[in-house]
Amino acid sequence: MEALNWPAILVFVIGSFALGYLWYGPLFGNAWLNALGWSKEDVKPSAGPYLVAFFASLLMGIAMAWVIGAIGVTDWMDGLGVGLLVGVGFIASSSVSDGEFCKSSRNLRMIHAFYRIGLAALGGILFAVC
């Protein structure tokens, strides 16, 4: 396997923040707040969650880049397939299971799970074509 594509990993991390902004903002922000039982006033800006999200996205980007490289995926359709497999098979299934044990609402579980599926799919495409 070749060396990791660090520029693509950086683009992935930036893309995860952009997708997160859209997902938890204009697209599903109100539904997310409702599922948590929060209002916009309850959200207090803090660097901690963003720092954790940065390192989690970095780790996910490194793992996706490694998997895509290890199995030799080179086109976007196969990258999408691997991304969806990882997103649904590992990330979303774990998220939904954890949410069930934590008694989070179905809406909250679905919002989180589909964000991760989308992120993995985009990562699969990115690392397959870069």
C-alpha positions in Angstrom: 0.0 0.0 0.0 1.2 3.5 -0.8 1.6 6.3 1.7 -1.5 7.9 2.9 -2.9 10.9 0.9 -2.6 13.6 3.5 -4.1 16.4 1.3 -7.2 14.2 0.7 -7.4 13.4 4.4 -7.3 17.2 5.2 -10.1 17.7 2.6 -12.1 15.0 4.2 -11.7 16.6 7.7 -12.8 20.0 6.3 -15.6 18.3 4.4 -16.8 16.6 7.6 -17.1 20.0 9.3 -18.9 21.4 6.2 -21.3 18.5 6.1 -21.9 18.7 9.9 -22.6 22.4 9.6 -25.2 21.8 6.9 -26.6 18.6 8.5 -27.0 20.0 12.1 -27.8 23.5 10.9 -30.0 24.3 8.0 -31.0 20.7 7.0 -31.8 19.0 10.3 -30.9 21.5 13.0 -34.4 22.1 14.3 -35.2 18.4 14.3 -31.9 17.6 16.1 -32.6 20.2 18.8 -36.2 18.9 19.2 -34.9 15.3 19.5 -32.5 16.4 22.2 -35.3 18.5 23.9 -33.2 21.6 23.5 -33.8 25.1 22.2 -31.3 27.3 20.3 -30.7 29.1 23.6 -29.6 25.9 25.2 -26.6 25.5 22.8 -23.6 27.1 24.3 -20.5 27.5 22.1 -17.6 25.5 23.4 -14.3 24.4 21.8 -14.4 20.9 23.4 -16.8 19.2 21.0 -15.2 20.7 18.0 -11.8 19.5 19.1 -13.2 16.0 19.6 -14.9 16.2 16.2 -11.6 17.2 14.6 -9.7 14.3 15.9 -12.6 11.8 15.3 -12.8 13.1 11.6 -9.0 12.8 11.3 -9.0 9.3 12.5 -12.0 8.4 10.3 -10.2 10.0 7.3 -7.0 8.0 8.0 -9.0 4.8 8.4 -11.0 5.3 5.2 -7.9 6.3 3.2 -6.2 3.2 4.4 -9.1 0.9 3.6 -9.6 2.3 0.2 -5.9 2.1 -0.6 -5.6 -1.4 0.9 -8.3 -2.9 -1.3 -7.2 -1.0 -4.4 -10.4 1.0 -5.1 -9.7 3.5 -7.9 -13.1 4.7 -9.1 -15.8 6.8 -7.4 -18.6 4.1 -7.7 -16.5 1.5 -5.9 -15.4 4.2 -3.4 -19.1 5.0 -2.8 -19.8 1.3 -2.3 -17.0 0.9 0.3 -18.1 4.2 2.0 -21.7 3.0 2.2 -20.6 -0.4 3.5 -18.5 1.2 6.2 -21.1 3.8 7.0 -24.1 1.4 7.3 -22.3 -1.7 8.4 -20.1 -0.3 11.1 -20.8 3.3 12.0 -24.6 3.7 11.7 -25.4 0.3 13.1 -23.3 1.0 16.1 -24.8 4.4 16.5 -28.3 3.1 16.3 -27.6 0.3 18.8 -25.9 2.7 21.2 -28.8 5.1 20.9 -31.3 2.4 21.8 -29.4 1.5 25.0 -29.1 5.2 25.9 -32.9 5.6 25.2 -32.4 8.4 22.7 -35.3 9.1 20.4 -35.6 7.3 17.0 -35.3 10.7 15.3 -32.0 11.5 17.1 -30.6 8.1 16.2 -31.6 8.5 12.5 -30.2 12.1 12.3 -26.8 10.9 13.7 -26.7 7.6 11.7 -27.5 9.2 8.4 -24.9 11.9 8.9 -22.3 9.3 9.4 -23.4 7.2 6.4 -23.2 10.3 4.2 -19.8 11.2 5.6 -18.4 7.7 5.0 -19.9 7.6 1.5 -18.3 11.0 0.7 -15.0 9.8 2.1 -15.1 6.6 0.0 -15.6 8.7 -3.1 -12.9 11.2 -2.1 -10.2 8.6 -1.4 -11.0 6.5 -4.4 -10.5 9.4 -6.9 -7.6 11.3 -5.2 
